[in-house]
Amino acid sequence: MRKGTAILIGIIVVLAIVGFSLIGTYNSLVSKNEAVETAYSQIDNQLQRRSDLIPNLVETVKRYAAHEEEVFTQVAEARAKLAGAGTPAEAAAADAQMTSALSRLLAIAENYPELKANQNFIQLQDELAGTENRIATARRDYNEVARDYNTTIRRFPTNIVAGIFGFERADYFEAAPESREAPDVGEIFGD
């Protein structure tokens, strides 16, 4: 009887250790997954901030450059795509389009000396520059958290727990290929 009891206690102890380990691994994965979601929401917050600033910037530039309608349309379209992005990949593509449109808008502004001296324009441009820096920081932070999470769910034995409970790889926030190309400012001004 004692031998059977000792074996039963041993089995219970092993099951308890495995159970607590499984619970700890699951909770760790939940925490890392939440960190990824939080970091992505920070990117979303900064993109929204930029999106909110853009109408003011566009309106200020419009007053000086009424004939540049195509660029204003591109900015509006890019802003709409950014607002409708649901995944990091969609947000990255919309962000690249927005960055390109903003580059064109700011290049147009350079052609109007009185606009460059306008205090509202200078303030908006500074706000936009600060927001762009915040977006870059939020992207970097998101990608670091996503890398940590992705590494964790791929490591043994955590990969088994991740597979059982359906934890999936987080996408990185990557720039679209066209965003790596500098805008052709000469094309904007017809040079």
C-alpha positions in Angstrom: 0.0 0.0 0.0 2.8 2.4 0.8 4.5 1.8 -2.5 1.2 2.5 -4.4 0.6 5.7 -2.4 4.2 6.9 -3.1 3.7 6.3 -6.8 0.4 8.1 -6.7 1.9 11.1 -4.9 4.8 11.1 -7.4 2.4 11.2 -10.3 0.4 14.0 -8.7 3.6 16.0 -8.1 4.7 15.5 -11.7 1.3 16.5 -13.0 1.2 19.6 -10.7 4.7 20.6 -12.0 3.6 20.2 -15.6 0.3 21.9 -15.0 1.9 24.9 -13.3 4.5 25.1 -16.0 1.8 25.0 -18.6 -0.1 27.8 -16.8 3.0 29.9 -16.5 3.9 29.5 -20.2 0.3 30.3 -21.3 0.2 33.4 -19.1 3.6 34.5 -20.4 2.3 34.2 -24.0 -0.9 36.1 -23.1 1.3 38.9 -21.7 3.5 39.0 -24.7 0.6 39.0 -27.1 -1.0 41.9 -25.2 2.3 43.8 -25.4 2.2 43.3 -29.2 -1.4 44.6 -29.4 -0.5 47.6 -27.1 2.5 48.5 -29.3 0.4 48.3 -32.4 -2.2 50.6 -30.9 0.6 53.1 -30.2 1.4 53.1 -33.9 -2.3 53.5 -34.6 -2.5 56.4 -32.2 0.4 58.3 -33.8 -1.0 57.6 -37.3 -4.3 59.0 -36.1 -2.5 62.1 -34.7 -0.9 62.6 -38.1 -4.2 62.1 -39.9 -5.8 64.7 -37.6 -3.1 67.2 -38.4 -3.2 66.8 -42.1 -6.5 68.6 -42.8 -5.1 71.7 -41.1 -1.9 71.5 -43.0 -3.7 70.9 -46.3 -6.1 73.8 -45.7 -3.2 76.1 -45.0 -1.3 75.1 -48.1 -4.5 75.2 -50.2 -4.9 78.9 -49.4 -1.6 79.6 -51.1 -1.6 76.9 -53.8 -5.1 76.5 -55.0 -4.0 75.0 -58.3 -2.3 72.0 -56.8 -5.5 69.9 -56.6 -3.9 66.6 -57.5 -1.7 66.6 -54.5 -4.6 67.5 -52.2 -6.5 64.6 -53.7 -3.6 62.2 -53.1 -3.3 63.3 -49.5 -7.1 62.8 -48.9 -7.0 59.3 -50.5 -3.9 58.3 -48.5 -5.6 59.6 -45.3 -8.7 57.5 -46.0 -6.7 54.4 -46.6 -4.8 54.9 -43.4 -8.0 55.3 -41.5 -9.4 52.1 -42.9 -6.3 50.0 -42.3 -7.0 47.0 -40.1 -3.7 45.1 -40.0 -0.1 46.1 -39.6 0.6 45.3 -43.3 -2.4 47.5 -44.5 -1.3 50.3 -42.1 2.3 50.1 -43.4 1.1 50.3 -47.0 -1.2 53.2 -46.3 1.5 54.9 -44.2 3.9 54.7 -47.2 1.3 56.3 -49.4 0.7 59.0 -46.8 4.4 59.7 -46.5 4.7 60.1 -50.2 1.7 62.4 -50.4 3.0 64.5 -47.5 6.4 64.8 -49.2 4.7 66.2 -52.3 2.6 68.5 -50.2 5.6 69.9 -48.4 7.5 70.2 -51.6 4.7 72.4 -53.0 4.8 74.5 -49.9 8.5 75.1 -50.5 7.6 76.9 -53.8 5.6 79.6 -51.9 7.9 81.8 -49.8 5.0 83.6 -48.2 3.6 80.2 -47.1 6.9 79.1 -45.6 6.9 82.3 -43.4 3.3 81.8 -42.3 3.3 81.0 -38.5 0.4 78.5 -38.8 2.2 76.6 -41.5 5.5 76.6 -39.5 3.6 75.3 -36.4 1.8 72.6 -38.4 5.0 71.6 -40.0 6.7 71.3 -36.6 3.8 69.3 -35.2 4.0 67.0 -38.3 7.7 66.5 -37.9 7.3 65.6 -34.2 4.5 63.2 -35.1 6.7 61.5 -37.8 9.3 61.0 -35.1 6.7 59.5 -32.8 5.5 57.2 -35.5 9.1 56.0 -36.2 9.6 55.3 -32.5 6.2 53.5 -32.2 7.1 51.3 -35.2 10.5 50.4 -33.8 8.9 49.6 -30.4 6.2 47.5 -32.0 8.7 45.5 -34.1 10.9 44.9 -31.0 7.9 43.6 -29.1 6.7 41.5 -32.1 10.2 40.0 -32.4 10.3 39.0 -28.8 6.8 37.5 -29.0 7.6 35.7 -32.3 10.8 34.3 -30.9 9.0 33.1 -27.8 6.3 31.2 -29.6 8.9 29.5 -31.8 11.1 28.2 -29.0 10.7 24.7 -27.6 8.7 23.8 -25.5 6.7 27.0 -25.6 5.9 26.3 -29.3 3.9 23.4 -28.2 1.8 25.5 -25.8 1.5 28.2 -28.4 0.2 25.7 -31.0 -2.3 24.2 -28.6 -3.8 27.5 -27.6 -3.6 29.1 -31.1 -1.0 31.8 -30.6 0.0 33.0 -34.0 3.0 34.9 -35.3 2.7 38.7 -35.2 3.4 40.6 -38.4 6.1 43.2 -38.4 5.4 46.8 -39.4 7.4 47.1 -42.5 7.6 50.0 -44.9 6.2 49.4 -48.4 8.9 49.1 -51.1 7.9 52.3 -52.7 8.5 54.3 -49.5 12.2 53.5 -49.8 12.4 55.7 -52.9 12.9 59.4 -52.5 10.1 61.4 -54.1 11.0 63.2 -57.4 10.7 66.8 -56.4 11.5 67.9 -59.9 8.5 66.0 -61.3 6.3 67.9 -58.8 7.4 71.2 -60.1 7.6 70.2 -63.8 11.4 70.2 -64.0 
